[in-house]
């Protein structure tokens, strides 16, 4: 018989995930998603009862983990939350392997659970993932164009308020232009996407990036510290969004992150050089 502590750990994981999926199902607006999540919750409860037959004890759920995953779901969506939860389950595979040596049924149950949950997760249909291409378009353009523009403005204008003003004007104008272009592009393609929704996701992603990148110049007087924080903010945005996409869409994280970060920061550095050149050639002095 495996150690009781290991079995109780598996048992607690199952009952915790049961409560998470139940809560997610209760908050899901789409009936199809709700049904998928309830099916997964039922599997988790059955596996909890399986382990309970061996431990002969009740295991309380991890309330903190339930709260954290519920918050993640509300912010990032059902698909991301469910797939992140399933990724976390992989860390328990070592314990499962050890336990299955003494309880052969455990391996079959775990394999069935993983396969069943993979199929159920694939059924989840979430609007924000249908428009993830539009969000990527908005974020990519904002990060590449605005980090470059802010770097150039920083050296050319030498005033944090002016840089912030120019960044906001440039960014908001560009977001409207990008949203309009996405609307016309999606409408011309005639696919399943709604042109207005595609335009909204593109513009919203662009504006969110603009606000995050310009904020340091509004809060600080030191130009170069503000620019450094803008670069850091750009990297964090890329990191978070790339992680979101890699989890939600089952894509490789490292290569996509390095590619996007390299392009954004490379353009910013080139623009900083252009700002130096323009200031030297035109004799621009502000402040």
TORNUDO-459723 format. One record per residue: x, y, z of N, C-alpha, C in turn. Coordinates in pm, whole numbers, padded with zeros to 5 digits, always signed. Example, Ala and Ser with C-alpha at 12.3 -4.5 7.8 and 13.67 -1.06 7.14 Angstrom:
// residues 2
+01319-00569+00780+01230-00450+00780+01320-00330+00780
+01285-00225+00708+01367-00106+00714+01290+00003+00787
END
This chain:
// residues 287
+00086-00121+00000+00000+00000+00000+00089+00125+00000
+00069+00217-00096+00149+00340-00097+00129+00418+00031
+00220+00512+00053+00209+00594+00172+00074+00665+00175
+00016+00668+00294-00114+00732+00310-00108+00879+00271
+00005+00944+00300+00019+01087+00270+00006+01113+00120
+00064+01026+00038+00057+01044-00107-00087+01027-00157
-00154+00928-00103-00293+00906-00144-00382+01022-00104
-00358+01075+00014-00438+01190+00059-00411+01313-00028
-00287+01327-00075-00253+01438-00165-00333+01427-00294
-00335+01306-00352-00412+01285-00474-00560+01306-00449
-00607+01259-00337-00749+01273-00302-00786+01420-00287
-00699+01498-00222-00727+01641-00202-00723+01715-00336
-00631+01678-00425-00627+01740-00557-00758+01719-00632
-00810+01596-00624-00933+01565-00697-01052+01644-00644
-01066+01652-00512-01182+01723-00457-01168+01874-00478
-01043+01924-00477-01020+02067-00505-01061+02099-00648
-01019+02015-00743-01052+02038-00883-01201+02019-00909
-01264+01930-00834-01409+01915-00845-01478+02047-00812
-01438+02110-00702-01499+02237-00662-01466+02349-00762
-01344+02347-00817-01307+02450-00915-01396+02437-01039
-01409+02315-01092-01489+02295-01212-01637+02324-01187
-01685+02289-01069-01823+02320-01034-01846+02471-01034
-01752+02543-00974-01765+02688-00969-01756+02749-01109
-01665+02698-01190-01652+02748-01326-01779+02722-01406
-01836+02603-01386-01959+02569-01457-02073+02662-01416
-02078+02697-01287-02183+02785-01239-02173+02925-01296
-02051+02966-01333-02031+03102-01385-02026+03107-01537
-02022+02991-01602-02015+02988-01748-02148+03033-01809
-02142+03125-01903-02264+03174-01968-02310+03082-02080
-02215+03024-02149-02248+02936-02262-02293+02800-02209
-02416+02755-02244-02466+02624-02196-02373+02509-02233
-02311+02517-02350-02220+02411-02396-02097+02405-02306
-02041+02521-02276-01926+02524-02185-01964+02473-02047
-02084+02512-02002-02130+02468-01869-02140+02316-01864
-02190+02257-01970-02204+02111-01974-02068+02043-01973
-01974+02097-02050-01839+02042-02053-01776+02043-01915
-01787+02157-01847-01726+02172-01715-01793+02083-01611
-01923+02064-01622-01992+01976-01528-01949+01830-01548
-01925+01791-01672-01876+01656-01699-01739+01635-01634
-01651+01734-01649-01517+01724-01590-01528+01718-01438
-01616+01801-01382-01635+01801-01236-01680+01663-01188
-01770+01600-01263-01816+01467-01226-01704+01365-01225
-01613+01375-01322-01498+01285-01324-01410+01305-01201
-01387+01432-01167-01301+01460-01052-01362+01404-00923
-01493+01415-00910-01558+01363-00789-01548+01211-00784
-01564+01146-00898-01552+01000-00900-01411+00955-00863
-01312+01031-00909-01174+00994-00876-01144+01021-00727
-01204+01125-00674-01191+01151-00530-01244+01032-00450
-01362+00983-00490-01421+00870-00419-01339+00742-00438
-01273+00730-00553-01185+00615-00575-01072+00615-00472
-01006+00730-00455-00896+00737-00358-00947+00723-00215
-01068+00769-00193-01124+00762-00058-01143+00616-00014
-01168+00528-00107-01184+00386-00072-01055+00329-00014
-00940+00387-00054-00812+00338-00004-00769+00411+00124
-00797+00541+00132-00755+00616+00251-00852+00599+00367
-00981+00573+00332-01088+00564+00432-01097+00693+00515
-01064+00804+00448-01073+00935+00513-01133+01035+00414
-01186+01143+00470-01230+01256+00388-01114+01355+00377
-01100+01417+00262-00994+01517+00241-01057+01651+00208
-01022+01757+00282-01081+01889+00254-01020+01951+00129
-01095+02028+00054-01039+02094-00065-00946+02208-00025
-00859+02246-00119-00767+02358-00100-00841+02487-00138
-00891+02557-00035-00974+02676-00059-00898+02787-00130
-00769+02805-00099-00690+02910-00163-00675+02881-00312
-00647+02757-00346-00633+02720-00487-00763+02740-00562
-00874+02708-00499-01005+02730-00562-01024+02878-00592
-00991+02963-00496-01008+03108-00514-00919+03161-00625
-00793+03116-00626-00697+03164-00727-00743+03127-00868
-00783+03002-00887-00823+02959-01021-00955+03023-01063
-01044+03049-00969-01167+03119-01003-01137+03261-01050
-01041+03327-00984-01000+03462-01025-00936+03459-01163
-00848+03361-01186-00783+03348-01316-00887+03331-01426
-00988+03251-01399-01091+03227-01499-01167+03355-01533
-01200+03433-01429-01275+03556-01453-01195+03655-01537
-01063+03657-01516-00978+03754-01587-00942+03705-01727
-00901+03579-01737-00844+03529-01862-00933+03434-01941
-01047+03395-01883-01140+03311-01957-01135+03164-01918
-01241+03093-01958-01257+02953-01920-01147+02865-01980
-01120+02882-02110-01025+02794-02177-00887+02803-02112
-00841+02926-02088-00709+02944-02027-00707+02883-01888
-00812+02910-01808-00816+02859-01671-00815+02707-01666
-00894+02644-01753-00902+02498-01754-00770+02437-01799
-00710+02492-01904-00585+02435-01954-00469+02458-01857
-00471+02571-01790-00368+02595-01688-00384+02496-01573
-00507+02469-01537-00534+02370-01432-00485+02232-01474
-00508+02197-01599-00462+02067-01647-00310+02060-01654
-00245+02172-01686-00098+02174-01682-00047+02150-01541
-00115+02208-01443-00076+02189-01304-00087+02044-01261
-00182+01971-01321-00200+01831-01284-00080+01746-01326
-00008+01790-01429+00106+01713-01477+00216+01703-01371
+00220+01802-01282+00323+01799-01177+00299+01685-01078
+00177+01631-01078+00146+01520-00987+00169+01384-01052
+00217+01383-01176+00235+01257-01247+00334+01163-01177
+00437+01220-01115+00535+01137-01045+00469+01058-00933
+00381+01125-00858+00309+01056-00751+00218+00949-00809
+00150+00982-00920+00062+00884-00983+00139+00759-01024
+00260+00781-01081+00339+00668-01126+00378+00579-01007
+00416+00641-00897+00454+00564-00778+00336+00484-00724
+00221+00550-00718+00102+00486-00662+00056+00370-00749
+00067+00386-00883+00017+00284-00973+00091+00152-00960
+00212+00153-00902+00286+00028-00883+00215-00062-00781
+00150+00001-00684+00077-00077-00584-00071-00088-00614
-00124+00013-00688-00267+00014-00722-00279+00024-00874
-00276-00089-00945-00278-00085-01092-00397-00009-01150
-00511-00012-01081-00629+00058-01132-00605+00209-01145
-00513+00259-01066-00487+00404-01066-00437+00450-01203
-00348+00372-01265-00295+00411-01395-00406+00419-01500
-00494+00320-01499-00603+00320-01598-00698+00437-01575
-00727+00464-01449-00818+00574-01419-00757+00708-01460
-00628+00725-01432-00562+00851-01465-00553+00869-01616
-00522+00763-01688-00515+00772-01834-00652+00805-01893
-00754+00740-01841-00889+00769-01889-00928+00913-01859
-00890+00959-01739-00922+01096-01700-00855+01197-01792
-00726+01178-01819-00652+01272-01904-00709+01276-02045
-00740+01161-02099-00795+01156-02235-00934+01219-02240
-01016+01185-02143-01151+01239-02139-01149+01390-02124
-01065+01439-02033-01058+01584-02010-01001+01656-02132
-00905+01592-02202-00852+01654-02323-00963+01673-02427
-01046+01571-02441-01156+01580-02536-01258+01685-02495
-01286+01692-02365-01384+01789-02318-01334+01932-02334
-01206+01953-02303-01148+02087-02316-01152+02132-02462
-01131+02038-02554-01134+02072-02697-01271+02119-02741
-01376+02081-02666-01512+02121-02702-01545+02263-02660
-01467+02317-02566-01497+02450-02515-01482+02553-02626
-01585+02632-02645-01586+02735-02749-01597+02870-02680
-01494+02951-02693-01492+03079-02622-01465+03193-02720
-01548+03297-02712-01541+03405-02810-01404+03469-02817
-01343+03497-02701-01217+03572-02704-01107+03495-02777
-01115+03360-02778-01014+03283-02851-01040+03283-03001
-01165+03302-03041-01194+03313-03184-01138+03443-03241
-01117+03540-03153-01066+03669-03198-00925+03695-03147
-00855+03588-03111-00720+03607-03057-00626+03665-03163
-00652+03632-03291-00572+03689-03398-00584+03841-03402
-00703+03892-03376-00724+04037-03373-00651+04100-03255
-00652+04031-03140-00580+04083-03024-00429+04084-03048
-00379+03977-03111-00236+03972-03142-00199+04085-03236
-00283+04110-03336-00258+04219-03430-00248+04352-03357
-00345+04380-03267-00344+04506-03194-00224+04520-03103
-00193+04415-03027-00079+04420-02935+00053+04431-03010
+00071+04350-03113+00196+04354-03188+00223+04493-03244
+00121+04550-03306+00140+04682-03366+00168+04788-03260
+00095+04781-03149+00116+04881-03043+00255+04869-02985
+00298+04748-02957+00429+04730-02895+00542+04769-02989
+00531+04728-03115+00637+04759-03210+00640+04909-03242
+00523+04965-03275+00519+05105-03318+00540+05201-03201
+00471+05176-03090+00475+05275-02983+00605+05271-02903
+00661+05153-02879+00790+05153-02810+00894+05225-02894
+00888+05203-03024+00980+05275-03113+00956+05425-03112
+00826+05464-03121+00793+05607-03121+00834+05674-02990
+00805+05610-02877+00840+05668-02747+00991+05681-02730
+01065+05581-02782+01211+05591-02775+01261+05709-02857
+01205+05725-02976+01244+05840-03058+01204+05972-02997
+01081+05982-02945+01034+06105-02881+01120+06141-02760
+01163+06040-02686+01238+06065-02563+01363+06147-02591
+01438+06108-02691+01562+06183-02716+01537+06310-02796
+01436+06309-02882+01410+06426-02966+01346+06540-02887
+01255+06508-02793+01176+06611-02725+01229+06648-02588
+01290+06555-02517+01352+06583-02387+01254+06639-02284
+01128+06595-02289+01027+06638-02193+00930+06522-02172
+00917+06477-02047+00831+06360-02021+00686+06389-02056
+00638+06511-02026+00499+06545-02057+00474+06548-02207
+00570+06602-02280+00555+06607-02426+00561+06466-02485
+00650+06385-02433+00660+06246-02481+00529+06173-02455
+00472+06192-02334+00345+06128-02299+00233+06175-02391
+00228+06307-02415+00123+06362-02501+00136+06309-02643
+00258+06311-02695+00279+06260-02830+00250+06111-02839
+00287+06037-02733+00261+05893-02732+00112+05862-02731
+00036+05937-02650-00109+05914-02644-00176+05950-02777
-00138+06064-02834-00197+06105-02961-00166+06002-03070
-00038+05964-03077+00004+05866-03177-00066+05732-03156
-00068+05688-03030-00125+05557-02999-00274+05548-03023
-00348+05648-02977-00494+05644-02994-00532+05656-03142
-00462+05744-03214-00489+05756-03358-00459+05624-03429
-00349+05562-03392-00311+05436-03455-00409+05324-03419
-00460+05324-03295-00555+05220-03255-00685+05230-03336
-00730+05353-03360-00851+05372-03441-00826+05326-03585
-00707+05358-03636-00673+05317-03771-00666+05165-03782
-00604+05100-03682-00591+04955-03684-00728+04888-03672
-00813+04942-03586-00947+04885-03569-01026+04895-03699
-01017+05011-03766-01087+05029-03893-01034+04933-03999
-00901+04917-04003-00841+04826-04101-00884+04682-04076
-00889+04641-03947-00931+04506-03914-01077+04484-03952
-01160+04584-03929-01302+04574-03966-01316+04549-04116
-01246+04631-04196-01256+04618-04342-01198+04485-04389
-01088+04441-04325-01024+04316-04364-01116+04196-04337
-01173+04191-04216-01260+04078-04180-01387+04080-04264
-01439+04198-04288-01561+04208-04369-01535+04162-04512
-01418+04195-04564-01385+04156-04701-01364+04005-04713
-01309+03944-04608-01286+03799-04609-01416+03721-04606
-01518+03777-04541-01647+03710-04535-01647+03581-04457
-01558+03567-04359-01549+03446-04277-01651+03447-04164
-01632+03355-04067-01728+03344-03957-01717+03455-03853
-01606+03528-03854-01587+03633-03754-01677+03753-03781
-01718+03818-03670-01797+03941-03679-01700+04059-03696
-01712+04138-03805-01617+04247-03828-01611+04348-03714
-01728+04380-03655-01729+04477-03545-01655+04423-03423
-01676+04295-03391-01607+04236-03277-01457+04227-03302
-01419+04191-03424-01277+04184-03458-01212+04322-03444
-01281+04426-03491-01230+04563-03478-01219+04603-03331
-01320+04564-03251-01317+04598-03109-01198+04533-03039
-01176+04404-03061-01065+04335-02995-00930+04393-03038
-00917+04427-03165-00792+04487-03213-00768+04623-03147
-00871+04708-03151-00858+04842-03093-00837+04839-02943
-00911+04750-02873-00900+04743-02727-00761+04697-02685
-00707+04596-02755-00572+04549-02724-00469+04659-02748
-00488+04734-02856-00395+04843-02889-00399+04952-02781
-00520+04994-02744-00534+05101-02644-00478+05057-02509
-00503+04933-02469-00451+04883-02341-00299+04889-02340
-00237+04850-02452-00091+04856-02460-00041+05001-02457
-00113+05090-02525-00075+05233-02527-00073+05290-02386
-00179+05266-02311-00188+05318-02174-00074+05265-02088
-00047+05135-02097+00059+05075-02016+00196+05132-02051
+00220+05156-02179+00352+05204-02223+00373+05352-02195
+00267+05431-02201+00280+05577-02181+00278+05613-02033
+00219+05529-01949+00200+05560-01808+00327+05607-01736
+00444+05544-01755+00564+05592-01685+00597+05738-01713
+00571+05785-01835+00600+05924-01870+00503+06021-01804
+00384+05972-01769+00287+06055-01699+00316+06062-01550
+00379+05960-01496+00401+05952-01352+00538+06002-01308
+00636+05997-01399+00774+06030-01361+00827+06147-01444
+00921+06219-01384+00986+06329-01455+01112+06283-01527
+01177+06180-01474+01301+06131-01532+01273+06059-01663
+01321+06119-01774+01291+06065-01906+01342+05924-01926
+01468+05903-01890+01531+05776-01922+01484+05665-01829
+01448+05699-01707+01387+05600-01619+01249+05562-01673
+01175+05663-01720+01044+05636-01779+01057+05544-01900
+01157+05571-01985+01177+05489-02104+01215+05346-02065
+01300+05333-01962+01339+05200-01916+01217+05123-01865
+01129+05192-01791+01008+05128-01740+00912+05093-01854
+00911+05175-01958+00830+05145-02076+00879+05017-02143
+01011+05005-02158+01068+04882-02215+01033+04761-02128
+01046+04780-01995+01013+04671-01903+00865+04634-01916
+00780+04737-01925+00636+04712-01941+00607+04637-02070
+00677+04673-02178+00657+04604-02305+00694+04456-02294
+00807+04430-02227+00850+04291-02210+00749+04213-02126
+00696+04275-02020+00599+04208-01934+00468+04180-02010
+00425+04277-02092+00304+04256-02172+00324+04139-02268
+00440+04138-02333+00471+04029-02426+00476+03896-02352
+00539+03897-02234+00551+03775-02155+00414+03720-02116
+00328+03807-02062+00196+03763-02017+00109+03718-02133
+00108+03795-02241+00022+03760-02353+00070+03634-02423
+00202+03621-02438+00256+03500-02500+00226+03377-02416
+00235+03391-02283+00202+03280-02194+00054+03244-02208
-00030+03347-02213-00174+03324-02230-00201+03246-02358
-00142+03290-02468-00165+03224-02597-00108+03082-02596
+00011+03066-02537+00074+02934-02537-00009+02833-02459
-00072+02877-02350-00157+02787-02271-00290+02763-02340
-00357+02871-02380-00491+02860-02437-00494+02790-02572
-00387+02809-02651-00385+02752-02786-00285+02638-02801
-00224+02595-02691-00126+02484-02694-00012+02511-02793
+00048+02630-02781+00158+02669-02869+00287+02681-02789
+00403+02669-02855+00531+02682-02784+00550+02824-02732
+00597+02836-02610+00609+02966-02545+00740+03036-02579
+00852+02970-02559+00983+03034-02564+01011+03103-02698
+00990+03032-02807+01022+03089-02938+00936+03210-02969
+00806+03200-02939+00716+03311-02968+00751+03433-02883
+00785+03411-02756+00820+03522-02669+00947+03592-02718
+01051+03514-02748+01178+03574-02792+01161+03648-02924
+01081+03593-03014+01058+03657-03143+00987+03792-03126
+00880+03793-03050+00803+03916-03032+00881+04020-02954
+00950+03978-02849+01030+04071-02769+01145+04127-02851
+01210+04042-02931+01322+04088-03013+01279+04192-03115
+01165+04169-03179+01116+04264-03279+01080+04398-03214
+01004+04393-03103+00960+04516-03038+01076+04599-02987
+01168+04535-02915+01280+04609-02858+01381+04650-02964
+01395+04568-03070+01485+04606-03178+01438+04732-03249
+01308+04738-03279+01252+04858-03342+01266+04979-03249
+01246+04959-03119+01258+05069-03024+01400+05125-03023
+01499+05038-03023+01638+05084-03024+01673+05158-03152
+01624+05108-03265+01646+05178-03392+01581+05316-03391
+01460+05323-03335+01389+05451-03328+01460+05549-03235
+01518+05496-03128+01595+05581-03038+01711+05644-03114
+01776+05564-03199+01884+05616-03281+01835+05721-03379
+01717+05698-03437+01659+05798-03528+01632+05928-03454
+01584+05917-03329+01559+06037-03248+01686+06117-03225
+01794+06047-03197+01923+06115-03179+01963+06186-03308
+01948+06119-03421+01987+06175-03550+01902+06297-03585
+01770+06286-03566+01680+06398-03597+01712+06518-03510
+01735+06495-03382+01767+06607-03293+01898+06676-03333
+01995+06594-03376+02124+06652-03417+02111+06729-03548
+02037+06673-03645+02028+06735-03777+01938+06859-03776
+01829+06854-03701+01733+06964-03702+01754+07063-03588
+01839+07026-03494+01863+07114-03381+01742+07133-03293
+01664+07026-03274+01544+07034-03191+01583+07043-03044
+01536+07144-02978+01561+07161-02835+01430+07199-02768
+01383+07117-02676+01259+07143-02607+01285+07140-02458
+01223+07232-02385+01233+07230-02239+01347+07313-02190
END
